[in-house]
Amino acid sequence: MNKSTLRFLASVRLSLTLVAATVLLAGAQANAQVICPVTELTSGLRLPLGITQSNQNNLLVSETGTTALHSGRISIVDLDGNRRTLLDGLPSGINDVNEPSGPAGLFLRGRTLYVAIGVGDVALIGRNSMGQPIPGTAVPNPNGPSSPIFSSILAVHFSANVEKRTGGFTLSFADQQALAAGERVRLSNGGGDKITIELVANFPDFTPNPLPFFPPNVRVSNPFDLVAVGNQLYVTDGGMNLIWQVDISTGAFSTLATFPPIPNPLFGTIGGPVVEAVPTGIAYSDGQLLVTLFLGFPFPPNVSVVEQVDPQTGDHAPLITGLKTAIDVLPIKEGGDTDYLVLQHTSGVGPPFVPPFLRPGLLLHFETPDGPPTVIANCLNRPTSMTLDEKTGTLYVTEFAGRLVAIPVE
């Protein structure tokens, strides 16, 4: 599934039967200890991908959306689990692997929330002369994308009073067009509350990527997560397999680092000769960027990594290895030392033929990058992102199925 295995977090359509695979998985897990210190905070979210916490102790959650166009949303969730809408009507569309794609990673600085917007419906799966789909290929949407601001970064400016009391704002398609034209959009909800939205960067929707058997193939841009350091944003792109560096003041962007494919250790059994990197989560610690490489189909075990990237040069090297479907990393300072929390989207228990997105997802704690890790939880359902409340020692984790859960990690 080259170009971006997570377009994002799409179901893998294997020819194996789910029933047989489930039996295999159950047998592999029969003697495994379930570790599940998890409390549900809220549910019913629209495929959440990103989370951060404000200085008012609210959680801000990005929601990819439903099958409806422009159903992306940013929600405010208090620590009692009550959800309110901050911003609805964000771009969302069905991508080339038939899954919703829209708002993804979040980063909050002061009263500005930076939001990564995914690839949406800029491309469709490629088809052969018989009209049959060709897995792992994409072509530009012949009808054009449903939004001009897919594959972009937005900045949402809102006051503490808005966060405290708002009933929500809705972005219209005309607003999306205005943002794409470089205009600032100011929204009012009729109750006196106002927010301002601007487009920080609009990445190319796709670039040509001809394949020997399918020349019209394209590679899409799919921003997934981001972090601000000084006046720069660093954005992972799971479609292009790179990190964008974005000047916050000017919107100018360039490639900081690229991640090449790696040999597929299961080649000959399942999948092609190489596996794409698929960068996902990103954090900043001790002058270095930390990036999780999810690793694409067939999602082999023990090859996903946390990569350490120099933000000045783009040089990178593995920091934590031996993972599977790593999707987020969180460095935690402990005196003069740094611990690491790592989310695995799935555990990969069982034979390599088990469909890769069956539960459980894992939360791992590394006291040192060399490990071994401690398993904090092994009962998560496709976890996607996390944020730590340092005052309480509670970690909040989004699950792609629509839940937000709390896990004590003191």
Secondary structure, 3 states (H helix, E strand, C coil): CCCCCCCCCCCCCCCCCHHHHHHHHHHHHCCCCCCCCCEEEECCCCCEEEEEECCCCCEEEEECCCCCCCCEEEEEECCCCCEEEEEEEECCEECCCCCEECEEEEEEECCEEEEEECCCCCEEEEECCCCCEEEEEEEECCCCCCCCCCCEEEEEECCHHHHHHCCCEECCHHHHHHHHCCCCEEEECCCCCEEEEEEEEECCCEEECCECCECCCEEECCEEEEEEECCEEEEEECCCCEEEEEECCCCCEEEEEECCCEECCCCCCCCCCEECCCEEEEEEECCEEEEEECCCCCCCCCCEEEEEECCCCCCEEEEEEEECCEEEEEEEEECCEEEEEEEECCCCCCCCCCCCCCCCEEEEEECCCCCCCEEEEEEECCEEEEEEECCCCEEEEEECCCCEEEEECC
